[in-house]
């Protein structure tokens, strides 16, 4: 069991990653996972609920899927993505339209030739996920909320590196799986608890590193 293998946890993996790992390094990694993920996941959940409130047909499909499930969220160790595939599709589509971190910066550690242009080492590149996810060259009706983009058939048509809610490569989001599990658990619990949800107010969206709305007001209805 996990109790018999205390070394099999994220803290131990960080400590074992390099002999030079310090207490400060460990504190920084844990802070990144726990606190950086708190704000981003909270706003991702808000955007998910707003979109479900605005699209009654999608809410009803989620409600049907959750109602027909016997999964106990408190005790289940199963992959929730397999148990709630449509809810997962809704979450992925919400992250397409509203990626938690809309822009990241990357710095090259060596000279790079890209699109016929030579860039020296230490060049900074800004990657705009928000615009990428809404680009008409890569997405049909890019501004439309359509969870069916991510069903088992349509997802095969998504071009590599055009959907990057958690970035990609060796420096992608360390907490992506944890965040998705949190989102799935929270959305399923909301859908299971309430019969309807209404969006009373949805303000302008802006970014101060994390994408967030100026104001959100939701009405949860339990009949």
N, C-alpha and C positions, 0 to 999 in steps of 0.2 A: 504494500500500500504506500501512498504518498507519505504517511506518517513514519514509515519505516525507512524512507529514503529522503531525509531532510535536505540532502544536497540537490535534489531534483526540483529546483525552483528558479525563478528569474534572477533573484539576488545572487544565488550561487553561480549561475551561468555568467553573470557579469564579473564576479570575482575571479572566476576561472579563465576568463577571456584573455587575460594578460597578467604576467607576474607583476607588472608595474601599476596595477589598479590600486588606487588610493581610496581612503574613506571619502574624500571629497568627490572623486570620480563616481563612486557608488551612490552617494547622495544626489549627485546631478542626474544620474540615470533614473533613479527611482522618482525624483521630482518630475522629470520629463514624462514618465509613464503616467503617474498619478494626477499631477496638476495640469500639465499641458493638455492632457486628454479630457479633463473635466469640462473646461470651457468649450472646447470644440464639439464634444459629444452632446453637451447640453443644447447648443444652438442647432446642431444637426437634427436632434430630436424635435426641436421647435419647428424647423422647416418641414420635417416629415409630417407632423401633425397639421400644419397649415395646408399643405398640399392635399392631404386626405380629407380635410374639411372642405376644401374647394372642389373636390372631385368625389361626389357622392357614390358614383358607381364603383370606384376603387375602394372606398370605405366599405361598401357592402360586400365586395369580394373578400376583403380582409376579414370582415366580421364572420362570413360564412366559413372561411378556412379556420379561423381561431375557434369558432363555436364547435366545429366538428372534430377538433383535436382534444385529446385527453392528456397532453403533455403537462406535467407539473413543473412550472418554471423554477420552483424553489429546490427541487431535488433532482431534476433531470441533468444527466451528463451527456446527453445526445447532442448532435450538431443541430442547432435550431434552424439552420439554413435548409436542411433537408425536411424538417417538420413543418416549416412555414414558408414554402417557396414563394408564394405570391407576396407575402409581407416583405420578404427579402428583396423581391423585384422592386417593390415600392420604395424601399430604403435606398437601393442602388440608383434608382431614377432621381430621387430627391438629392442624392449626393452628386449626381451629374449636374443638375440645375443649380445647386447651392453647395459647392464643395467647401468644407469647413475652413480650409486654408486656400484661398483662391489664387495666390501667387507665391512662388518660392524663388529664392536666388541661389544660384550655384556658381562656384568659382573653379576655374580650371587649374589643375596642378601641373599642366604641361602645355606646350603650344598645340593649337588645334586648328585644323582647316575644315571649314563648314560652309557649304553652299558657295564654294569658290572664293571664300574670304579667309584670310589667315589671321588668327587671333593669338596673341602671345600668352604665355602662362600668366596666371593670376587675373585673367579676364572674368568679369562677373556677367552672368546671364540671368535674366529674369524670365521665368516660365509662368505664363498666365493660364492656369487651369480653367478659370471661370470662362474665359473667351474660347478656349479650346473645346470645352464641353458644349458650347453653344454655336459652334462653327458649322455653317451650312454645307461645307465641303465634306464633313464627316458624319453629320446627323440629319436625318430626314425630319422636317418640321422641328428644328432644334429647340424652339421655345415651348413646344408642347410637352406637357407632362404625360408620359406614356410608359408605364411600367412594363408593358409587353416588349419593349426593346430588350429586356433582360431575361426573357423566357429562354428555355433550352434551345430553341431553334434560332430566334433572332439574334441572340448574343453572339452567335458564330459570325455574324456580319459586321461586328464592331471591329474596326481596324486597330491593330496593336498601337499602344501609346496614345490613343485618342481619348481614353477614359482613365484619368489619374487622380481620383479623389484622395489617395494616400501617397501620391508621388510614385516613384518607381526606382529600381536599381538598388545598389547596396546601401543607400541613404534614404530609403523610403521610410514611411511612418512606422516606428517600432511598435506602436500600439494599435495597429489597424485591426487585427483580429479581435482584440479586447474591445475596441470601440464598436465593431459590428455586433458583437455579442451583447453589449450593453444596449445598443439601439434596438436590436431584435427583441430583447427581453422587455424593454420599456414599451415599445409600440404594441407588442402582443398583449401586455398587461392593460394598456389603455383601451385597446379594442375589446378585450374581454370584459372590462369593467363597465364601459359606457355603451349606450345604444346609438347615440349620435354625437357629432361634434360639429360646431359651427365656428367659422372664422369671422369674428366681429370686426377686427381691425388688423391690417398687415401693412406696416410702414415701409418706407424706403430701405433698401438694403445697402449697407456700406461695409468697408473692411478696415480694421485696425490690426492687421495680421490675421485675425479670425473674422470670417464673414458673419455678419449679424444684422438683424433688422432694427430700425429705430424703435419700433414698437410692435408687439403682437398681443392681441386679445382673442382668446379662444373660449368658447362656451361648451362645456361638457354636459351632455344630457343623459340621464339615467331614468328610464321609464319604469 
